[in-house]
Amino acid sequence: MTLLKPLHGAPPGLEEMLARALEQDYPASVQMICGLQSALDPARDVVERLQRRFPNREIVLVIDSRQHGANRKISNLINMMGAAKHDLIVVADADIVAPRNWLSAVAAAFTTTRVGVVSCFYSGEGETFWSRLGAMGISYQFLPNAVLGTAMRMTAPCFGATMALRRDTLAAIGGFQSLCDCLADDFELGRSVRARGFDLAYAAVLVRHRCVEASPASLWNHEFRWARTIRTVNLAGHWSSVITHTLPLALMGTVLLDFSSASMLALVAVLVSRFLLKFLVDRAAGFRTGAFWLMPVRDLLAFAVFLASLMGGMEVSWRGDRFRIEKGGAISQVIG
């Protein structure tokens, strides 16, 4: 298979995250292509160190500044595809920490020719206070909601953590070029594949997204963009997701009901259920994303982001630039 890793900058731990992708138990040949849009990107040094560290692995570095649309990640992927030589294409974000059976599980999910794209669920991890708080949002809010929605057939999301498809399937949807102006490119890729009669499958493996937010501002901007993206993809579903913010709703109910016995009992039940969910997610992932005492803080932050995402115009900040979200999820850069 060909593994595409679009890179931008060199966040802490990038070398080891890429090395994990090279230390898989996948029995066949793996070509890893790392793409940059600038020769001055610090990720270049990381990739060149990997090439020296793994001289027997096929690690290709593509540096190409061409822009094919507003989505720079997709432009990077378009530029990288010229070096891809295998028919099974796997796209994975640079900040993914993968277990050794990741690629084998992805390949195994192509059980029939009806499977057009394979993706993976993921939890979060972080090392600093703010990155850990962001990771908790992934593990204890996003992941349970995604699993439940998929199990109930309410949605069939495709995640940027892993997107695997055959070369001919990619060509059938118009290649990565068809996604060059999409904000939710992972969602749109999955939707496009399913629209052509293929199935979306999930590999029997859980990867981890490494969060690197170093400040409250970076955490807020990231989660706000994420929430606005979800609002763009599914407006009704985004509004309806208010019911998943159980702790803030229970707190408001307690205040409005003047701290009655019933409201206090409901609040305790919500806290217990949230702590139980955290325990079960940690056990399934084999990894503790954050501390129990941070759960209420995390839930209140998520509710604040949710409320903010419902207000104002459809603009987001991404990699230092501002983009306007157009009808249908297309994006255009805001100049000035």
C-alpha positions in Angstrom: 0.0 0.0 0.0 0.9 3.7 -0.3 0.6 5.7 2.9 0.1 9.4 2.3 1.2 11.7 5.2 0.5 15.4 4.4 2.7 17.5 6.8 2.6 21.1 8.0 5.1 22.1 10.7 6.8 19.8 13.1 4.7 19.4 16.3 6.3 17.6 19.3 6.6 13.9 18.7 6.2 14.0 14.9 9.2 11.8 14.3 8.0 9.0 16.5 4.4 9.2 15.1 5.8 8.8 11.6 8.2 6.0 12.8 5.2 4.1 14.2 3.7 4.0 10.7 7.0 2.4 9.5 7.0 -0.2 12.2 3.8 -2.0 11.3 3.2 -5.7 11.2 1.7 -5.4 7.7 3.2 -8.2 5.6 3.4 -6.5 2.3 5.3 -3.5 0.9 4.5 -0.1 2.3 5.5 3.1 0.5 5.3 6.2 2.8 5.0 9.6 1.1 5.4 12.7 3.2 4.2 15.9 1.5 5.3 19.4 2.2 4.3 22.7 0.5 7.5 24.5 1.5 11.2 23.5 1.5 11.6 25.6 4.7 9.0 23.6 6.6 10.6 22.2 9.7 9.0 18.8 9.0 11.5 18.4 6.2 14.3 17.8 8.8 12.1 15.2 10.5 11.5 13.3 7.3 15.1 13.3 6.3 16.1 12.0 9.7 13.6 9.2 9.2 15.1 8.4 5.8 18.5 7.9 7.5 17.0 6.0 10.4 15.1 3.6 8.2 17.3 3.1 5.1 15.5 -0.1 4.0 12.0 1.5 4.0 10.6 3.4 1.1 10.1 7.0 2.4 9.5 9.5 -0.3 9.6 13.3 0.4 7.5 15.5 -2.0 8.0 19.2 -1.7 5.5 21.0 -4.0 4.0 24.5 -3.4 1.3 24.3 -6.0 -2.2 25.2 -4.7 -5.2 23.5 -6.3 -7.9 25.1 -4.1 -8.6 26.6 -0.7 -8.0 23.4 1.2 -4.2 23.2 1.6 -4.2 19.7 2.9 -6.0 18.5 -0.2 -3.6 20.4 -2.4 -0.7 18.7 -0.6 -2.3 15.3 -1.3 -2.9 16.1 -5.0 0.8 17.0 -5.3 1.8 13.8 -3.5 -0.2 11.4 -5.6 2.2 11.7 -8.5 4.7 9.7 -6.5 2.2 7.0 -5.4 2.9 3.6 -6.9 0.5 1.2 -5.2 -3.2 0.6 -5.8 -4.3 0.7 -2.1 -4.0 4.3 -0.9 -4.1 5.2 2.8 -4.3 8.8 3.9 -3.6 9.5 7.6 -3.2 12.7 9.5 0.4 13.4 10.7 -0.8 13.6 14.4 -2.0 9.9 14.5 -0.4 7.5 17.0 -1.0 4.0 15.5 -0.7 0.6 17.1 1.4 -2.0 15.2 -1.7 -3.8 13.8 -3.1 -0.6 12.3 -2.3 -1.2 8.6 -3.1 -4.9 8.8 -6.5 -4.1 10.3 -7.2 -1.5 7.6 -6.3 -3.9 4.8 -8.4 -6.7 6.4 -11.5 -4.4 6.4 -11.6 -4.6 2.6 -13.6 -7.8 2.9 -15.5 -7.5 -0.4 -15.3 -5.4 -3.6 -18.4 -3.5 -2.2 -16.2 -1.8 0.4 -15.0 1.4 -1.2 -13.4 3.2 1.8 -12.1 2.2 5.2 -11.8 4.5 8.2 -10.9 4.2 11.9 -12.3 5.5 15.1 -9.9 7.3 17.3 -9.4 8.5 20.9 -7.2 11.5 22.0 -4.0 12.0 23.9 -2.2 15.1 25.2 0.8 15.9 27.3 0.2 19.5 28.5 -2.9 20.8 30.4 -4.5 22.3 27.4 -3.7 19.5 25.0 -5.0 17.0 27.5 -8.2 18.9 27.8 -8.6 18.8 24.0 -7.8 15.1 24.0 -10.5 14.5 26.6 -13.0 16.1 24.2 -12.1 13.5 21.6 -12.1 10.5 23.9 -15.1 11.3 26.1 -17.4 13.3 23.8 -16.6 12.8 20.1 -15.8 9.1 20.3 -18.9 7.9 22.2 -21.1 10.1 20.0 -19.5 8.8 16.8 -19.8 5.2 17.9 -23.4 5.5 19.0 -24.4 7.4 15.8 -22.7 4.8 13.6 -24.2 1.8 15.5 -27.7 3.3 15.2 -27.1 3.9 11.5 -27.8 7.7 12.0 -24.5 8.5 10.3 -21.6 6.9 8.4 -18.6 9.3 9.0 -15.2 9.0 7.4 -12.4 10.3 9.6 -9.2 12.0 8.6 -7.4 9.8 11.1 -7.5 7.0 8.5 -9.0 7.1 5.0 -8.1 4.1 2.9 -9.4 3.4 -0.6 -8.4 1.8 -3.9 -6.8 3.9 -6.6 -9.7 3.2 -9.0 -12.3 4.2 -6.4 -10.4 7.5 -5.8 -10.5 8.1 -9.6 -14.2 7.3 -9.7 -15.0 10.2 -7.3 -12.8 12.6 -9.3 -9.6 12.2 -7.3 -8.6 14.4 -4.5 -9.2 17.3 -6.9 -13.0 16.9 -6.2 -12.3 17.9 -2.6 -9.9 20.8 -3.1 -12.4 23.4 -1.8 -14.1 21.4 0.9 -13.7 22.2 4.6 -14.8 18.7 5.8 -12.8 16.8 3.2 -12.8 13.6 5.1 -16.6 13.6 5.4 -17.0 14.6 1.8 -14.7 11.8 0.6 -16.7 9.2 2.5 -20.0 10.7 1.2 -18.7 10.7 -2.4 -17.6 7.0 -2.2 -20.9 5.9 -0.7 -22.8 7.9 -3.3 -21.3 5.7 -6.0 -22.8 2.6 -4.4 -19.8 1.5 -2.3 -19.8 0.7 1.5 -17.8 2.4 4.2 -16.2 0.0 6.6 -14.4 0.6 9.9 -11.1 -1.2 10.7 -11.1 -3.2 14.0 -8.5 -0.9 15.5 -8.5 2.3 17.6 -5.8 4.9 16.8 -5.0 8.0 18.9 -5.0 11.6 17.8 -2.2 13.5 19.5 -3.4 17.0 20.5 -0.7 19.7 20.7 -2.7 22.8 21.8 -0.4 24.9 24.0 -2.8 27.6 25.1 -6.5 28.2 25.7 -6.7 30.3 22.5 -5.3 27.5 20.3 -7.7 24.9 22.0 -10.7 27.2 21.5 -9.9 28.0 17.8 -9.4 24.3 17.0 -12.6 23.1 18.6 -14.6 26.1 17.3 -13.5 25.3 13.7 -14.4 21.7 14.3 -17.8 22.6 15.6 -18.5 24.9 12.7 -17.4 22.2 10.4 -20.0 19.8 11.9 -22.6 22.5 11.7 -21.9 22.9 8.0 -22.1 19.1 7.3 -25.3 18.5 9.3 -27.1 21.6 10.6 -30.1 19.7 12.1 -27.8 17.1 13.6 -25.6 19.7 15.1 -28.5 21.5 16.8 -29.9 18.2 18.0 -26.6 17.3 19.6 -27.5 19.7 22.4 -29.0 16.7 24.2 -25.5 15.1 24.5 -24.4 18.0 26.7 -25.9 16.3 29.8 -23.9 17.9 32.6 -24.5 21.6 31.6 -28.2 20.8 31.0 -28.4 19.1 34.4 -26.7 22.1 36.1 -29.1 24.5 34.5 -32.0 22.3 35.5 -30.8 22.2 39.1 -30.7 26.0 39.2 -34.0 26.5 37.5 -35.7 24.0 39.8 -34.2 25.8 42.9 -31.9 22.8 43.8 -34.9 20.5 44.4 -34.2 16.9 45.5 -35.2 15.6 42.1 -32.9 18.0 40.2 -30.0 17.2 42.5 -30.6 13.5 42.1 -30.6 13.9 38.3 -27.3 15.9 38.5 -25.6 13.1 40.5 -26.9 10.5 38.0 -25.4 12.5 35.2 -22.0 12.9 36.9 -21.9 9.1 37.7 -22.8 8.3 34.1 -20.1 10.6 32.7 -17.5 9.1 35.1 -18.6 5.6 34.1 -18.3 6.4 30.4 -14.8 7.7 31.0 -13.8 4.5 32.7 -15.2 2.4 29.9 -13.5 4.4 27.2 -10.2 4.3 29.0 -10.5 0.6 29.4 -11.4 0.0 25.7 -8.5 2.3 24.5 -6.0 0.9 27.0 -5.1 4.4 27.8 -6.2 7.1 30.2 -6.7 10.4 28.3 -7.3 12.6 31.4 -8.2 12.8 35.0 -11.7 12.3 36.5 -11.7 15.7 38.1 -11.3 17.4 34.7 -14.5 15.8 33.3 -16.8 18.7 34.5 -14.4 21.3 33.1 -14.2 19.4 29.8 -18.0 19.2 29.6 -18.6 22.9 30.3 -16.0 23.9 27.7 -17.6 21.6 25.1 -21.0 23.3 25.8 -19.5 26.8 25.5 -17.9 25.8 22.1 -21.3 24.3 21.0 -23.2 27.5 21.8 -20.6 29.7 20.1 -20.7 27.6 17.0 -24.4 28.4 16.6 -23.9 32.1 16.5 -22.4 34.6 14.0 -21.3 34.2 10.4 -19.7 31.1 8.9 -16.0 31.9 9.2 -13.3 29.8 10.7 -9.5 30.2 11.4 -7.2 27.5 10.0 -3.4 27.5 10.1 -3.4 31.3 10.7 -5.7 32.1 7.8 -9.4 32.9 7.8 -11.9 31.1 5.6 -15.5 31.7 4.8 -17.7 28.6 4.6 -19.9 28.8 1.6 -23.1 26.9 0.9 -22.5 23.2 0.6 -19.4 23.2 2.7 -17.0 24.9 0.2 -14.5 27.3 1.6 -12.9 30.5 0.3 -10.0 32.4 1.9 -10.9 35.8 3.5 -8.3 38.4 2.4 -7.5 41.2 4.8 
